[in-house]
Amino acid sequence: MNLSLVLAVLFGILVFGCSSDAPSPVKPASNIDATVDVRLKEEKPSQPTSIPSPTNTLPPKPANTGVPQATNTPTPILQPMVRGQKDSAIEVTVYNSEKAWPGTTLLSDLHDVGSPRVIEVNMLGEVTWQYVLAEDFKQYTNPGLDVERLANGNTLLVMPGKGIVEVSSEGDVVWSHMDENVSHDADRLANGNTLYAFGDNDGLEDAQAKEVTPNGELVWQWYAKDYFNKEPYVSLSRNGWTHTNAVERLENGNTLVSPRNFSLLAEVDSNGLLVRTIGEGLLDDAHDPGFLSNGNILVSNQVKLHEALEFDPDTNEIVWRFVPPYQQIGSSFGINFVDGEPVKMPIPYLMPIRDVDSLPNGNVLITGYPFIIEVTRDGEIVWQLQYSNMESVIEGRSGSNKGPSYGFYKAQRISVDP
């Protein structure tokens, strides 16, 4: 047992979970040593399709990108691991404590459509906190829940087709903004306002990005029709006209918008004027784009084999890409059949990838349909969380996309406080 796991055992603490009904305690796992030994399976590092990133050799980006230049990779300060309760629905099958960025992971878990929830897990996959959606919210999970831990310790949750709620650690809704066309991304801004994507079955006359105050007052919005009311865009329609799925406020005050159906990104200024389009000819159903400190963009690119992609927004040059080893990951579930018939690869049931996040040490956290992985820039999987029962995941994935969403959707690694 390595040093970090020994520290985790010696200094483990009890954390309380909660649901939408009432907070309930999360008990520490019994026989901690046995739990650690069983859950951390020894696995050979993967060798996925990967192009090492020359990020450190890139020239400085122009000032108009609105992002700071890259800094040295921080060294994590080792802290005792927060302990939680073992959950039979999930398991960690890969954990390299020397290479993974430590902390907890906040994620939406939709495998049980009768009890969709948001959970926080430690590096061993133990649940340290959970929020089970209230009865009025349970049907609003498609195409997926966005979750974000706020600076005040609360959790911001987007329910597509319903609205946005802020939930306390005790499971109480302390703020809400209802909007039936909210899609699946919202960010709490530094000024206390909330920026969100308006793309769930949006129409030509709708605004695709909105900003509201804590009182719900609309103070900013952006209309795609002002620039894209022309071919080939105007005739598109799939889950809405643009199906805008992500927004991000940049440091220069501009806003990055992802109109999924257009297969590009749009940067717009505070007056709603289009500054530039990004990624044309490169992106396909982009999800979760975000600027990195070096001025590049990291995004989930949903081509035939969904991939994580880093590219230069000025040139479309691919700096780094990672195609998860789907066959290897599928084998880790031990399921190689659909409806009783054997298949060579269960790839269709492992996709899509809908969330990619850059971690402080340069690793990337990737959320797939039945798995969440952390990979190094050399393509090594150093942490993998997955469902324990792949049969139920396949059954859900085979269902109609018009109903509730299944599987994982988005995840956020929360660093351990020094």
N, C-alpha and C positions, 0 to 999 in steps of 0.2 A: 504494500500500500504506500503510495507516494506521500510526500509531506503535506500537500494541500488537502488530501483526503483525511489524513490523520488529524490535521487542524479542524477539519469539518466535523469529525467525530467528537473531538474533545470539547469543542466550543459550540456545538449545535444548540440552537435555541428554538423555542416553540413560537410559531406564528399562527394567528387566528384567521380562518377563512370566513367568507360571508356569501350570502346569496341575496336575491332580490326580496326575499321574505324576511329573513333575520340573519344576523351573523351567527355562524356556527364554528366551533373550534376545529382546527386542523391538528390532529394528533401526530406526534413524531412517529416515524416508522419503528416498529419493534425490531430488536436485534440489528442494530445499525451496521455492524461489521458485515453481517451476512447480506444485508441489503446492498451495500456498496459492492461487494464481491460479485453478486449475482447480476446486477444491473449493468455493470460496466464490462461488456463483453470485449474480449481481445479481438480486434479486427485489423486486417492488413490495410494500410492507408490506400485510398482509392487513387486511380490514375485517370481522371476524366479528361475530356478534351479541354485544353486550357492553353491560353497564350499568356506567359508571364508579363506583368505590367511594367513598362518602363516609366512609371509615373514620376520617379525622382529625376528623370532626365529631361522632362518636358520644359520648354521655355515658359517664362511667366505669362499668364493670360492677360489679355487686355483689361483695362479697368472697368469696362462696361459689363463684365460678366456678373458683377455684384457679389462675388465670393472672395474670401481671403485666400492667400497662397498657402500651399501645403506646409505643415510643420513637422517636426520630428515625432516619430511614433512614441506615444507614452508607454511607460512601464506600469502595469497594474500593481496596485498595492494590495497584497494578499490580506484578506479579512476572513474571519470565521464564516463558513457557509450557513446561510439561513436554512434551517431544516423544516420540512413539511410532512405531508401525508402521502404515502404511496397511492397511486391511482391505477386501477386495473386496466383502464382504457388506453393508457399511454406508457411508453417506456423509452429510456435513453439507451441506445445501443452502441454509440460511439462517444467517448469523452476523453480527449487528450488535454489534461489539466495544464500542461506546460505551454500549449499553443492556443488554447481557446481563451477568449476574453471572458473573465469571470463576471458573474452577476446573476440576476434572475431574468426570466423571459416572460413577457406579457403577451398573450395570444388569444385569438378567438377560436373556440373549439365548437364545431357544429356537427360532429359526427352523430350525436343523439338529437334528432330533430324535435323530439318531445321535450328536450331540456337543453337548448342552446345556452352556452355560457362563455364567459371570459375567465381565463385562469392565468395565474402567475406561477411559474415553476422554477425550482433551483436547477443547478447544473446536473443533478442526478434525476431530474424529472419529477421530483416530489412537489405536490401542489402546496404552495404557501398561501394562496389567496384565490378566491373565486367569487364570481358574481353570476348567478343564474338569471337569465332574462325574465322579467315580469311577464305575466300571462298576456298582457296587452301588447308586448313587444315581440313575442316568440315567432310570429309569422313573418317578421321583417328581417330576414337574414340573407336574402338573395339580391344581388350577387355576392354579398359578403360583408362582414362587419369590420370596420376600421376601429382599432383600439390604440389609445395613446395615454401614457402615464404623464400627468401634469406635474408642474413644479410644486404644487400644493399637496401632492400625494393623492389627489383624486384621479379618476380615470375618465377620459373622454371617449364616448362610444357612438359610432354612427350606425343607424339602422336604415338601410336603403328603403326608400318609399315611405318612410315614417318621419324620421327626424334625428336630432342629435341630443344626447343626454350626458350630463356629467354626474358620475356616481362617486360617492365617498367610499372610504375603506370599509365603512360599516354597511354598505349596500344601499344607502339612501340616495335618491335622485335629488341633487342640490341645484341643478340648472338644466333647462331643456330649451330647445328651439325646434318646433315641429315644422317640417317642410316635406310634402309628399314626393317631391322630385329630387331630394337629396340622393346622391348615388353612394359612393363608398370612400370618401376621404374628407377629413376635416382637421384643421390645425388651430390650436389656441395661439394667438399672436401675443407679442410682448406687451401690447397696449391693452390686453384683456379681451379684445374682440375675437371672434371666431370666423375663420375663412373656410369655406366648404365648396365642394364640387356639386353642381346642379346638373345631373346628367341621367337620372333614372327616367327613361321614356321622355326625354326632353324634346321640345319641338323647335321649329325655326324661330319662333317669336320669343323663346325663353332666353334668359341670361344663363350662361354656363358656369359662372363663378360668382360667388356672393360673399360679402363680409358683413357680419352683424355685430352690434354692441352687446354687452351683457344683458341689456334690456330688450334685446331682439330687434333693435332699430337697424334697418338696412342702410349702410353707409357707403357701400361700393359694390358694383357689379360689372360684369363683362359679357358682351353679346358677341357670339361667334358670327352671327349673321352679318355684322358690319363688314366682315372681311371674307367670309366663306360662302356667301349667298351666290354661288356660281358653280359651274361644273369644274371638276368632277365631284365636288363636295355636296352640293345642294340636293342631289338625288339619293344620297346615302341614308340608310335607316336600318339600325340593328340595336334593339333595346333603347330606342330613341334616335334622334338625328345625329348628335355627336357622341352620345354616351360618355360625356366627360367624366373621367374616373379619378383624377388627381389634381391638386392645386398646391402650390408652394410659394410663400412670400419670400423673395430674395432680399439680400442685405442692401441692395441698391433701391429698394422700394418697389421694384417690378414684381410681377407675379408669373410663375410658370404654370401653364395650364396644359392638361393632357386630354384633348378630344380623341378618345380611343378610335372611333370610326374613321378618323382622317389619317391615321398612321403617321402622325407628326406631333411635335410639341409647339406650343405658342408662348412666346414671352411678350407680355403686355405691360404698359406702364400704368402709373397711378390714375391717369386720365382715361384709361381703357384703350389707348392706341396700341396697335400691333407693332412691336419693336422688331421682331423677327420670327420666322418659323425655323424649327430645329428638327433634324433627323429625317427629313424627307428622303425616301428611297432606301432608308436603312431600317426604320422602325416598322413593326407589324403588331398592332394591338398592344401598344405600350402600356405598362402598368407601373405605378410607383416610381416615376422618375424623380431624381434629386441631384442638385449640384454637389460636387465634392469640393474639398478645399483647394484642389489644384485646378479648378475651373472646368473639369470634365463632368459628364453626366453619367450616373449609374442608374440602370433601368432594367426592368424585366421585359425582355423582348419575346413576344409570343409567336415565334415562328413554329415550324412543324415540330422541332424539338425545342421546347421552351428553354430559354437561356438567360443568364445574367450577363449584362453587357455594359462596359464602360467605353464611352466614346468622346471624342473632341467635338463639341457643338459647333465649332467654327468650320471644321473640315470634314466631319463625318468619319474621321479616322478611328478605327476600332483600336483601342488601347489595351483592352483586356476583355476576354469573354470566357464564360464557364458554362458548359453544357453538363448538367448533373449526370452521373453514371446511372441512368435509369434502370438498366438491366441489373446492375449490382444492387441498387436500392430495392428493386422489386424482389430480388432473391432474399434480401434480409427479412422480408415479410413471410417468406415460406409459402407464398401463394402463387401458383402458376396456372390458374384455370379461371374460366368465366362460364357460369351456368353449367358447370360440370364438364365442360369441354376444355382440353388442355390447349394452352397457347404458348408461343415461344417467349414472348415478352409482355408483361402487363403494363406496358408504357402508357396506353391511353388512360389508365386508372391512376397514374401517378401525377398527371398534369391537370390543371395548369400551374405554372409558377406565377404568383401574383404580388409578391412582395420581395424586395431586395434592399438591405440596409448595410451601409458601411459602418464597421465598428472601429473604435479608437486605435486598435493595433493593426488596422489595414485589412483584417478579415472581413468577409461578407456573410451576413445572415440571410438565408434564402428560405422563403416559405413556399412549399409545394402543397399539393392537395392532401396527401396523407403523411407528409414528413416536413420537418424543419431542420435545415442543416447549416452549420457554420463551416466555411471553407477558407483556407489560406489563399493568398494570391498565386501560390504554386499549384493550387488545385487539390490540396489535401483536405478531406473532410475530418474536422477535429471535434465536431459535436453533432450528434444526430438524435432528434426526438421523432418518434413515429407512433402510429397507432398500434396497439397490441393485436387487434383483430382485423386483418386486412379483408376478410370476407364481408364484413359489414360495410367497409369502405367501398368495395366494389359494388355491392348492392345499391348503395346510395348514389354512386357515380353513374350507375346505369339508368337511374330514374330520369324523369323529365326535368329539364332546366327551368321550367316555369314554376316549379314548386320551391320548397325551402332549399337553402344552400347546405352543402355537406362539407365535412372535412375542415382543415385549417384554412385560414384566409390571410391574416396579417399577424406579424409578430414584432415585438420591440425588445431588444436586450437592454436591461436596466443595470447600469454599472453599480458595483458595490461601493458604497460611500467609504472614503478613507477615514 
